[in-house]
Amino acid sequence: MMEAAARCIELARLYGVGVGLLSDPTHLGAIGYYASWIAEQGFAAILMVAGRPFMAYHGAKAATVGTSPIAIAVPSGDAESGPLLLDMASSVIAAGRIRQAVEQGTDLPEGAAIDLEGRITNDPRSARTVLSLGGPKGSGLSLMFECLTGILAGTPIVASAAGGVGNAPLQNAMVIALNVDSFRSSPNYVADIRDLKAAVRSFPRRSGFDELLVPGERGSREARRREDSGIPIGSKTWQELSQLATALSIELPTPR
């Protein structure tokens, strides 16, 4: 993915836009990382990923499509908060949240998952798959991301999984980099982004909201906090890591 992002930037410098298609790149992690990296180079970025079925298509009662995410990032001119970044899945919650909730003994949000019979549940022990964000909107996004990545690359996932094909890719992705200078002056663009952020913060707030955040702001704050105080890891996960470390003769860092 980093190679694709760098190549897209090269193409965008020459032609105004660079588009990359990744076929079966294994697991990419948080795609906001790559979008932010492109934006940090002064380019606007759009990334989409389609993956294996972990989410129920709207109206289906089993995992049939991916929790396929999209990330959009633009340079903001703010070194502290970083680029303006939207990084979101097409599901209400990430599929891994079910397992985390079981380990932590907490309930799932209402309307986030269904059980084996397709009934909505907030009990993580009976939950089998997550639901799409906005009903048909989230599952529609996931399906179209499949069209623009795996099917376009010739390595489809959803239909292969539905047909019982066992060697379908884990993920496919598309990267788009836009050269801001091909459209307008970058400094003027960044200045308008600053004005946009200020406008959002000045919007009248509803009761219960202390402030209004722009996309990516909560995440950048949390990243700085965790750099200072560490990353919380559940006791069960830490136990599993400890067992792996012992088996591999690796010394774990001392927990804070």
C-alpha positions in Angstrom: 0.0 0.0 0.0 2.9 2.4 0.8 4.4 1.6 -2.6 1.0 2.3 -4.3 0.6 5.6 -2.3 4.0 6.8 -3.3 3.5 5.9 -7.0 0.1 7.7 -7.0 1.8 10.8 -5.7 4.3 10.6 -8.5 1.5 10.3 -11.1 -0.4 13.1 -9.5 2.6 15.4 -9.7 2.7 14.7 -13.5 -1.0 14.5 -14.4 -2.9 16.0 -11.5 -4.3 12.7 -10.3 -2.9 9.3 -9.6 -5.0 6.1 -9.2 -3.6 2.8 -7.9 -5.3 -0.6 -7.7 -4.1 -3.2 -5.2 -5.0 -6.9 -5.7 -4.7 -9.1 -2.7 -2.3 -7.0 -0.6 -3.0 -9.0 2.6 -4.4 -7.1 5.5 -3.8 -3.3 5.3 -4.7 -2.3 8.8 -6.1 1.2 9.4 -6.3 2.8 5.9 -6.4 6.3 7.5 -2.7 5.9 8.0 -2.0 5.8 4.3 -4.5 8.6 3.5 -2.8 10.8 6.2 0.6 10.0 4.8 -0.5 11.2 1.3 -2.0 14.3 2.8 1.2 15.0 4.7 2.9 15.2 1.3 0.5 18.0 0.3 -1.9 15.9 -1.7 -5.6 15.1 -1.2 -6.3 11.3 -0.9 -9.2 9.0 -1.3 -8.8 5.3 -0.4 -11.3 2.4 -0.3 -10.9 -1.2 0.7 -13.1 -4.2 0.1 -12.6 -7.3 2.3 -14.0 -10.7 3.2 -17.5 -11.0 4.5 -17.8 -9.8 8.1 -21.0 -7.7 7.8 -24.6 -8.6 6.8 -25.8 -7.1 3.6 -29.0 -5.1 4.3 -31.7 -7.6 4.8 -29.4 -10.6 5.0 -29.0 -12.6 8.2 -25.4 -13.7 7.9 -22.0 -12.2 7.1 -22.2 -11.6 3.3 -20.1 -8.5 2.5 -17.1 -6.7 4.0 -17.0 -4.0 6.6 -15.3 -2.1 3.8 -13.8 1.2 4.8 -13.1 4.5 3.1 -10.6 7.1 4.1 -10.4 10.7 2.8 -7.6 13.0 3.9 -6.6 16.6 2.9 -3.7 18.7 4.0 -4.7 21.1 6.8 -1.6 23.1 7.4 -1.8 22.2 11.1 1.3 20.2 12.1 -0.1 19.4 15.6 -3.5 18.0 14.6 -2.4 16.7 11.2 -4.4 16.4 8.1 -8.2 16.6 8.0 -9.0 12.8 8.0 -12.2 10.8 7.6 -11.6 7.1 8.2 -14.7 5.0 8.6 -16.0 1.5 8.0 -19.3 0.8 6.2 -20.5 -1.1 9.3 -21.9 0.3 12.6 -19.0 -1.1 14.5 -15.9 -3.1 13.6 -16.3 -6.8 13.5 -13.6 -7.2 16.1 -15.7 -5.2 18.6 -17.8 -8.3 19.2 -14.8 -10.3 20.5 -13.6 -7.3 22.5 -17.0 -6.9 24.1 -17.0 -10.6 25.1 -13.6 -10.3 26.7 -14.5 -7.0 28.5 -18.0 -8.2 29.6 -19.7 -5.2 28.0 -22.8 -4.9 25.7 -22.7 -3.9 22.1 -24.4 -0.7 20.9 -28.0 -1.0 20.0 -28.6 -1.9 16.3 -25.0 -2.9 15.7 -25.2 -6.7 15.4 -27.5 -9.6 14.8 -27.5 -13.2 16.1 -27.5 -16.5 14.2 -31.2 -16.1 13.3 -30.8 -12.5 12.1 -32.3 -10.9 15.2 -30.8 -7.7 16.5 -28.9 -8.2 19.7 -26.6 -6.2 22.0 -25.3 -9.4 23.7 -21.8 -10.0 22.2 -22.0 -13.7 23.2 -24.9 -14.3 20.9 -23.9 -11.8 18.2 -22.7 -13.4 15.0 -22.2 -10.5 12.5 -22.3 -6.7 12.5 -24.8 -4.6 10.7 -24.2 -2.0 8.0 -24.0 1.7 8.8 -27.3 3.4 7.7 -28.9 0.1 6.6 -28.8 0.0 2.8 -26.4 2.9 2.6 -23.5 1.1 4.3 -24.1 -2.2 2.5 -24.4 -0.3 -0.8 -21.1 1.4 -0.2 -19.5 -2.0 0.6 -20.8 -3.5 -2.6 -19.6 -0.6 -4.7 -16.2 -0.7 -3.2 -16.1 -4.4 -4.2 -16.9 -3.3 -7.8 -14.1 -0.7 -7.8 -11.4 -2.8 -6.2 -11.6 -6.6 -6.4 -13.8 -7.0 -9.4 -11.9 -4.3 -11.3 -8.6 -6.0 -10.4 -10.0 -9.5 -11.3 -9.7 -10.8 -7.8 -13.3 -10.6 -6.5 -14.1 -11.5 -2.9 -17.9 -11.4 -2.2 -19.1 -13.6 -5.1 -16.2 -16.0 -4.5 -17.0 -16.3 -0.8 -20.7 -16.8 -1.6 -19.7 -19.6 -4.1 -17.6 -21.3 -1.5 -14.3 -20.4 -3.2 -11.6 -20.9 -0.5 -8.8 -18.9 -2.0 -10.5 -15.5 -2.3 -8.2 -12.6 -1.4 -8.2 -11.1 2.1 -8.6 -7.6 0.8 -8.4 -5.4 -2.3 -7.9 -1.6 -2.4 -8.0 1.5 -4.5 -5.8 4.6 -3.9 -6.4 8.0 -5.4 -4.1 11.0 -5.0 -5.1 14.5 -6.1 -2.5 17.2 -6.8 -4.1 20.3 -5.2 -1.8 22.6 -7.2 -3.4 21.2 -10.4 -6.7 22.8 -9.3 -5.6 25.8 -7.3 -2.8 27.2 -5.2 -2.0 24.9 -2.3 -1.5 27.7 0.3 -4.9 29.2 -0.6 -6.5 25.7 -0.4 -5.0 25.1 3.1 -6.1 28.5 4.2 -9.7 27.7 3.2 -9.4 24.4 5.1 -8.4 26.3 8.2 -11.4 28.6 7.7 -13.6 25.6 7.3 -12.4 24.0 10.6 -12.9 27.3 12.4 -16.4 27.6 11.0 -17.3 24.1 12.2 -16.1 24.9 15.7 -18.2 28.0 15.8 -21.5 26.2 14.9 -24.1 26.4 17.6 -23.9 23.2 19.8 -26.6 20.9 21.0 -27.1 20.2 24.7 -24.5 17.8 25.9 -21.8 18.7 23.4 -18.8 20.7 24.9 -17.2 21.1 21.5 -17.5 20.2 17.8 -14.7 18.2 16.3 -13.7 17.9 12.7 -12.9 14.5 11.1 -9.7 13.0 12.5 -9.4 15.4 15.5 -10.5 12.9 18.1 -8.1 10.3 16.7 -5.1 12.6 16.7 -5.8 13.6 20.3 -6.1 9.9 21.3 -2.8 9.1 19.5 -1.0 11.9 21.4 -2.5 10.7 24.7 -1.4 7.1 24.1 2.1 8.2 23.1 2.3 9.7 26.6 0.4 7.2 28.7 0.6 3.9 26.7 -1.9 1.8 24.8 -4.6 -0.1 26.9 -4.6 -3.8 26.3 -7.3 -6.2 27.7 -6.1 -8.7 30.3 -7.1 -11.7 28.1 -5.3 -10.3 25.1 -2.2 -9.6 27.2 -2.3 -13.2 28.5 -2.4 -14.5 25.0 0.5 -12.3 24.0 2.4 -13.5 27.0 1.9 -17.1 26.1 3.1 -16.5 22.5 6.1 -14.6 23.8 7.0 -17.4 26.1 6.7 -20.0 23.3 8.9 -17.8 21.1 11.4 -16.9 23.8 10.5 -13.2 23.4 10.6 -10.8 26.4 7.5 -8.6 26.6 7.8 -4.9 27.6 7.0 -4.1 31.1 3.3 -2.9 31.3 2.8 0.6 32.6 
